[in-house]
């Protein structure tokens, strides 16, 4: 039941880990690594200034628990509004108020609020940022990875890389022991190491627009479908609203106008809500793609670089943040000397989750936009199940919130190993009175029964001759709990012993 430990090995590198991409996934990962004492550099093609443009608005319960284990959830809660019912389309709703969590709701807040908190934490932990920098190439060997970069922001694609090379832009190299590509759907890291990204484009030209409304909708989140069209409205909280919609248009060769946004809103919502003052508009493709592997040697993928899916359900940013939470403790342990095979568990656990999210969001999108009697019948079956079958309601809430995610138990471990551990009340002490507070140390948490005399009750020596158990795990007690639990840094059960 011991946590992975080890000592550093000398390697000629500029840093231990380079994270490519400063979105939510990259920021959480970098902050975790730096907090664990890992030298971390974030390379991002965007400027250092925070953008007020955003793609994600929904922060689900499991993600809030992940942020709570980093001391960030309470600060994020004040930036948004809580919604206990998520409408998928028509009359199909998923109720979240019965979730067994401190956060039985979805928090509606712009992605940039999440990034702001994660960036602050990463900076405080000592992460080095290289903004306005684009990776153009990388090469790896047995000792590490060498990245070639050029200055300047721009699209991270093959054309931009060729333009940079042709223009004679000055290049720099950066050497790291490990590299994580968190650089989005058009990941340069993924393409450079040759990891494929198979899948399909479900809708080619969805509209994304930021507008003001003369008549705000009555619901915090508005989702509507009509005759195979889809509309979504969410507030930024400052008077601006995000509208996402599609009414059958698949052209991508012309700019989005306010008149078109209004027309799509009327087709989907039945009302354009008095839209005015178009601040930003674009078209984007709703893709379904997933990398077959999340690792190539010393290079790993996380977030949208590993999986891409439609915005239906608001699952994208949440899945990426949970990728980062699963990967960070493993990578930190490997940097400190744990066997690299520990990283294999990241892909084996998170790849099936990415596939499940891909299918779920794709199903929602197709049921919302595809015409025909069979699709209508499927929508009716789903409506009936969620209205009258408690097990179906619980499963849907667990999928949307990600509280239902569980990993396979390793051989020889307790059968519940890999399951999420609830936010247990613990005895008092400097680490707080909840499991989430104890996890803020970034280490495994050993939860002993209240009457256990010391760690030997869990079969662990107080010292291994070099370090005390307290330096490797956080040891706490829980009242009225006979079992001994070893909780991973990401909040999932590593092992358990029941008398």
Steps between C-alpha positions, in 0.01 A plus 500: 500500500801732487511802269746513210824661612848549365792737464599720209758392247737747335410584141635779281179693445375856521200380697325187616171541312382724219124539474396628157176695530376738770133412494326354806652153453856625463468748786368247750766248400781754522381627837487147642847417373660818630326459837661156520846653444523413130669763283229591250487727197178585314532593133200669343448670166260758645604826667524520877191719536188309596235493229136571576402258223410151609357173371396325823248609762407188697707384797358170618502346847804275464704786358397717793623223730831497313527875548396468865794264554719790383333769709337670200135393498366758745666784307347372177151465645468876552560561127200308370149373555391155614264293289351178633330389179672456164274498196641293217225582248123525477357364826800284589654619825763362737455596865817542704367609839514144639870451424702372797747786486571835657411635155160358393472733201680628193670837542442732205807719469725594207807293430723802553401507869628143534819592316553807719504296820711220354751747355538677834561169675754391238688829522505486880642146477787618279392398150695681229285630213619555144217679321490609136698184432409224259646151489609409147679171559608258768736204515536252780765256612555278801585794724242760407331713237635798305240752385555757229297819538448827318362827638160635412139399547294340227321188396679190615483312172728382223456815290602725790805285565606515135447876491718543808777293346478681167509843664822422677352561845758446773474157658584387849524157653378377833604172656273310737479155649130476414257692280122518528296621204199689633486714187149428380324330213760613245785385724845555355645266762268216399562548130876530540538171686274329246205408721191479276172672583229298328134593503246707313347844477136482609412863424732713289391855580342569837472867590663641809422862588523742793210744511296718730131423544208735538298216655713252699359146511330386822739208553871533581573240232272489200507200266243458227447297187254545216473308173855367520652830615681568825538817710681571827525818708716557810593817691851634551371681808596848377209572267638297208360162393644212303279358227581171328271387224451304182207508260627282219763737356822321406685780319825606658619755244321813618511703820226477762277809512262620771207446262601136456534451877153645550357274229653187652372603844147542366520161327616324815373699798195645330621851592817699435471655851579841359860412417727800440861617534678203345840482674638180352377240253648196333416161355633177638469132420348251741751217472512155654860382515724313740867409494548121523779552754573783740874436513790474257820442696567809710211693347145486639168653395222645712174685448385592151833389354398146598126513437258738328124493515195719451408770753184309591488438875784739575743214558816608316682726748392279789643186342830676430536624858437150628761367255749741656413393855557135408828567321665754729567282804629219281736724305625671817579160650686389185707818499593422861612151403194274484493249209375658174251212477294695754401725208335208322217521751414848376406388151340175613271693735429817307471365144176309576363813670580709192328241282192505726481880489539490122205264468283686751547845347460357152177327594361822649592696188353247258176462695469878505572568132416194293149489350283195445263271690772274638682787665172638632418159646844481663448843657165387638652183648773706668246751632290221649800329658630817663152589622397165644804275556710599804800293390503678163486838674791409728708370212438811291589728792814297568605526135439875466662582836781239457434383856418163345851456359682203650815320390574128500655368818866393459579131554518417869340824614168539675208454255395864554846632412467752218169637625453861604529558874239742634609809690523323836488692826834453676634576843626852561853608431713726286388333177132581555194301590405366156669261261515770230699720739740217583555440126628857458843376603517322165584167661324173570272518804493206741168501688520292816212392722445737791626246753821411311805566717744580216580419137606150595127427518504525123799271472737788427823569688535848646821538297670322211843594633523813284172686529211505745160390380378856560742620229349264246131488592258711700379291794155580638221329695129478433244452777270199484682351199648155562676475163849624422510687170790611284376782278691605189588868448222524241238387753454141385548195720844338468429219747301416810508262793186403682528312832 
